């Protein structure tokens, strides 16, 4: 394959790569066209596959970095909780400071669980109720128009 000309895209096959003879029959021209189209489709499929491989690799690396960020955020939160316990331990016994922080954390977890449960119930069942109703209305309208 020749190098792409300025202004053209790589991977696309050009029809001028194989000059057509002046006296070629229609069958020969159709055969050449079929071969060129199939080559073009194969080249474009290879190009798309290479592009998707590169994008998938970048997506995987990005997801791994997000996972690492989440892990370090978790460690930071654990250190903040420990700091709260140590600060309370200055005025209370250490066991009582740890107990108070644990109760507060369980209370926050309980509130989040209740809010999450309410949202899950609002989203259940996971069917597109509005789209179904709209489709039923459309079907009724078409049936009514067909009767006229």
C-alpha positions in Angstrom: 0.0 0.0 0.0 1.4 3.4 -0.8 1.8 6.2 1.7 -1.3 8.3 2.2 -1.4 11.6 0.4 -1.8 14.8 2.4 -5.4 15.4 3.2 -6.4 11.7 3.1 -6.8 9.2 5.9 -4.6 6.2 6.5 -6.3 2.9 6.2 -8.7 3.9 3.5 -8.0 2.3 0.1 -8.2 4.5 -2.9 -9.6 3.5 -6.2 -6.7 4.9 -8.1 -4.3 2.3 -6.7 -5.2 -0.1 -9.5 -5.8 1.8 -12.8 -8.7 0.5 -14.7 -8.1 -0.6 -18.3 -9.9 1.3 -20.9 -11.4 -1.8 -22.4 -12.4 -3.7 -19.2 -15.7 -5.4 -19.3 -18.5 -4.7 -16.9 -17.9 -8.0 -15.1 -14.3 -7.1 -14.6 -15.1 -3.7 -13.3 -17.7 -5.2 -10.9 -15.1 -7.8 -9.8 -12.5 -5.1 -9.2 -15.1 -3.0 -7.3 -16.1 -5.9 -5.1 -12.4 -6.7 -4.3 -11.6 -3.0 -3.5 -14.7 -2.7 -1.3 -13.8 -5.9 0.6 -10.2 -4.7 1.0 -11.5 -1.3 2.2 -13.8 -2.9 4.8 -11.0 -5.2 6.1 -8.6 -2.2 6.3 -11.2 -0.1 8.2 -12.0 -3.0 10.5 -8.3 -3.4 11.3 -8.0 0.3 12.0 -11.1 0.3 14.2 -9.7 -2.7 16.1 -6.3 -1.0 16.7 -8.1 2.2 17.9 -10.3 0.2 20.3 -7.3 -1.6 21.7 -5.5 1.6 22.4 -8.7 3.1 24.0 -9.3 0.0 26.1 -5.7 0.1 27.3 -6.0 3.8 28.4 -9.4 3.0 30.0 -7.9 0.1 32.0 -5.0 2.3 33.2 -7.4 5.1 34.2 -9.7 2.7 36.1 -6.6 1.3 37.9 -5.6 4.9 38.9 -9.1 5.6 40.1 -9.0 2.5 42.2 -5.6 3.5 43.7 -7.0 7.0 44.5 -10.0 5.4 46.2 -7.7 3.2 48.3 -5.6 6.1 49.4 -8.8 8.1 50.2 -9.9 5.2 52.4 -6.6 5.2 54.2 -6.9 9.0 54.7 -10.4 8.6 56.1 -9.1 5.9 58.5 -6.3 8.3 59.7 -8.9 11.1 60.2 -11.0 8.7 62.3 -8.0 7.7 64.3 -7.2 11.4 64.8 -10.7 12.0 66.2 -10.3 9.1 68.6 -6.9 10.4 69.8 -8.3 13.9 70.2 -11.2 12.6 72.3 -8.8 10.5 74.3 -7.2 13.7 75.6 -10.4 14.4 77.6 -11.9 10.9 78.0 -10.5 7.4 78.5 -9.2 5.9 75.2 -11.8 3.1 75.2 -14.7 5.6 75.6 -13.3 7.8 72.8 -13.1 4.9 70.4 -16.6 3.8 71.4 -18.1 7.2 70.8 -16.4 7.5 67.3 -17.6 4.0 66.5 -21.2 4.8 67.5 -21.1 8.0 65.3 -19.7 6.0 62.4 -22.5 3.3 62.7 -25.1 6.1 62.9 -23.8 7.6 59.7 -23.8 4.2 58.0 -27.4 3.6 59.2 -28.6 6.9 57.8 -26.9 6.2 54.5 -28.3 2.7 54.3 -31.9 4.0 54.9 -31.5 6.7 52.2 -30.1 4.2 49.8 -32.9 1.7 50.5 -35.5 4.4 49.8 -33.8 5.3 46.5 -33.6 1.6 45.5 -37.3 1.2 46.2 -38.1 4.2 44.0 -36.0 2.7 41.2 -37.6 -0.8 41.4 -38.6 -2.6 39.3 -36.0 -1.6 36.7 -38.3 -1.3 33.8 -38.9 1.8 31.6 -42.5 2.4 32.8 -42.9 5.7 31.0 -41.5 4.3 27.7 -43.9 1.4 27.9 -46.9 3.7 28.5 -45.8 5.9 25.6 -45.5 2.9 23.3 -48.9 1.6 24.3 -50.4 5.1 23.6 -48.6 5.0 20.2 -50.0 1.5 19.4 -53.5 2.6 20.4 -53.2 5.7 18.2 -52.1 3.6 15.2 -54.9 1.1 15.7 -57.4 3.9 15.9 -56.0 5.4 12.7 -56.2 2.0 11.0 -59.9 1.7 11.8 -60.8 4.9 10.1 
